Amino acid sequence: MSAVANLLARKQALMERLENGAGPNEREEIERLLAQIETALNLLESGNAATREE
């Protein structure tokens, strides 16, 4: 599984946990993890864009 696919799968699983009524502490942790995943996806996307431009 590619890095992007792995990150998207983790994001989907976390979103499902969030929708299923996570408690306040769990919600905070999930939101932190989602932010990290978004950052990683953005970095991968910008790296792919730079590679295509070269």
BANUSE-140379 format. One record per residue (C-alpha): residue number from 1; x, y, z. Coordinates in Angstrom, 3 decimals. Example, Ala and Ser with C-alpha at 12.3 -4.5 7.8 and 13.67 -1.06 7.14 Angstrom:
2
    k        px        py        pz
    1    12.300    -4.500     7.800
    2    13.670    -1.060     7.140
***
This chain:
54
    k        px        py        pz
    1     0.000     0.000     0.000
    2     1.368     3.405    -0.925
    3     2.014     6.075     1.667
    4    -0.922     8.151     0.415
    5    -3.286     5.172     0.471
    6    -2.127     4.285     3.983
    7    -2.672     7.837     5.224
    8    -6.111     8.017     3.610
    9    -7.108     4.694     5.192
   10    -5.977     5.921     8.625
   11    -7.862     9.179     8.083
   12   -11.042     7.297     7.172
   13   -10.781     5.065    10.251
   14   -10.250     8.076    12.512
   15   -13.178     9.939    10.956
   16   -15.397     6.927    11.621
   17   -14.268     6.816    15.264
   18   -15.001    10.526    15.556
   19   -18.490    10.081    14.079
   20   -19.261     7.198    16.448
   21   -19.303     9.460    19.475
   22   -15.783     9.689    20.810
   23   -15.389    11.117    24.313
   24   -13.734    14.506    24.840
   25   -10.238    13.110    25.443
   26   -10.483    10.678    22.558
   27   -11.876    13.424    20.294
   28    -8.880    15.630    21.087
   29    -6.450    12.801    20.285
   30    -8.260    11.945    17.045
   31    -8.229    15.584    15.950
   32    -4.484    15.763    16.673
   33    -3.866    12.636    14.604
   34    -6.044    13.940    11.771
   35    -4.015    17.157    11.711
   36    -0.796    15.136    11.436
   37    -2.250    13.077     8.596
   38    -3.356    16.224     6.757
   39     0.138    17.684     7.129
   40     1.710    14.492     5.785
   41    -0.706    14.398     2.834
   42     0.040    18.042     2.041
   43     3.787    17.400     2.148
   44     3.456    14.388    -0.121
   45     1.275    16.359    -2.516
   46     3.693    19.284    -2.661
   47     6.588    16.854    -3.179
   48     4.758    15.203    -6.066
   49     4.009    18.584    -7.611
   50     7.681    19.563    -7.381
   51     8.727    16.274    -8.991
   52     6.325    16.794   -11.914
   53     7.602    20.337   -12.514
   54    11.224    19.193   -12.875
***
